[in-house]
Amino acid sequence: MKKLFTLVLTLVFLSCLTASERQRLLVLTDIGGDPDDQMSLVRLLTYANHIDIEGLVATPPGGATRPVNPQYLHSKVGAYGKVRDNLELHEPGFPSEAYLKERIASGLPLGDMEAVGEGKDSEGSELLIDAVDRDDPRPLWVAVWGGPNVLAQALWKVRETRSSEELAAFVSKLRVYAISDQDNSGPWIRKEFPELFYIVTPGVNAGGGFHHATWIAIGGDRFHGRFGGADFDLVSNEWLDRHVRSHGPLGEVYPEWKFMMEGDTPSFFNLINNGLSVPERPDWGGWGGRYELYTPKTEKWFLEPETRPIWTNVQDEVLGNDGEWHTTNHATIWRWREAYQNDFAARMDWTIKPYEEANHPPIVQLDIPNYIKAKQGERIDLSAVSSYDPDGDALSYRWFCYEEPGTRRMSNARTGDKHDIHGFDGPEAWLEVKTSRVMPPGTGTMHIILAVTDHGSPRLTRYQRVIIDVVE
């Protein structure tokens, strides 16, 4: 009876994730080329109750004139339809197969800027315009998994057919996360629409652009990424065989990776409601990485110099599984790898298992405000005693200072600790706002992250963020 009561409470809690709180997403994908797009789409569909998917648009692979492949979108959504009802047993809000198929469209089979201009409208560009124009106060996130010329055409048409005020309103509702530059329409968009919110590591793979990209850290340790610190076993084909491909109709359509796992997944990771990410603040970090707003210097793999600030590469300092500290932009993603891979494994379990045989994430509830003003020397008490697990599993706690998003630096150079948090591994903890030796007079923000992990299988983690604003 106690477990049933907990389940009811959890479902009520999750049902509070209303449409106004979910993020809106339209995907532009060159699916049908590298299999990673198909892999990312499978993962996205398992989170379709966290994100309002408003479009899945097939674009041509590569920069040349090539056919588009919407059939891959239909096949993956068809497989999702076979498991949708089982997913709904575990969390509410999964859309129907029919709903998603109504939102599948195609761009033109033209690469680069050949697909932009008079007479170049497509069902994909029209779907994007209609989504932005919908009477909905939420922004539309556009995840660009290939070339963005469908977005370029939509912007071109709106600029040609509307007033400057209407164009500005249209642009203000867009949020773009592009997986590098896979044709030359990306730099054109950024130059022509300087107010557009745009997350990207600029550049193409020729010349090594992908090696330097933040998103590559989703799984590219040994091919594109060439970095250390992360657990490669968690993104291997062997791990995916055990936890994904062997799991029913949706797992069956998850292909083996050719170069690396799911290069496009970071584009929607920060839209998932896991308590960590704040989509409008890429500089605060999350499963999809961390980015800051500035104009990057030109690198040899750029198609052309950047002319405006964009959300782009920054570094986190993270202790790797090799016992060494790593300070890289890649670390802003791989630091969360165990959590996001376990989460995917659990959701694939949900596609085939009844509720009682699967694990579900803990419900993390703070007993303190998310925003606290403090002064140097003040003690801050932290509490999340109200947190619980819907399956009745034991919980582990970890409070830590995520230093990089904050404006107040407090590193301990000897230990690498970001801040001394007493009782960091319990539901109640505390810290003293110490005098800063780095940025006198020691004012600024500190981001305290609480990660709560259950003891089910696989172990699942959810978060809360507390911002301490240190004032004089």
Beta strands, then each sheet from edge to edge (+ up, - down):
strand 1: 23-29
strand 2: 51-58
strand 3: 104-106
strand 4: 140-144
strand 5: 174-178
strand 6: 197-199
strand 7: 291-294
strand 8: 310-313
strand 9: 316-319
strand 10: 325-328
strand 11: 371-374
strand 12: 379-383
strand 13: 395-401
strand 14: 421-422
strand 15: 428-432
strand 16: 444-454
strand 17: 461-470
sheet 1: 3+ 2+ 1+ 4+ 5+ 6+
sheet 2: 7+ 8-
sheet 3: 9+ 10-
sheet 4: 11+ 17+ 16- 13+
sheet 5: 12+ 15- 14+
end
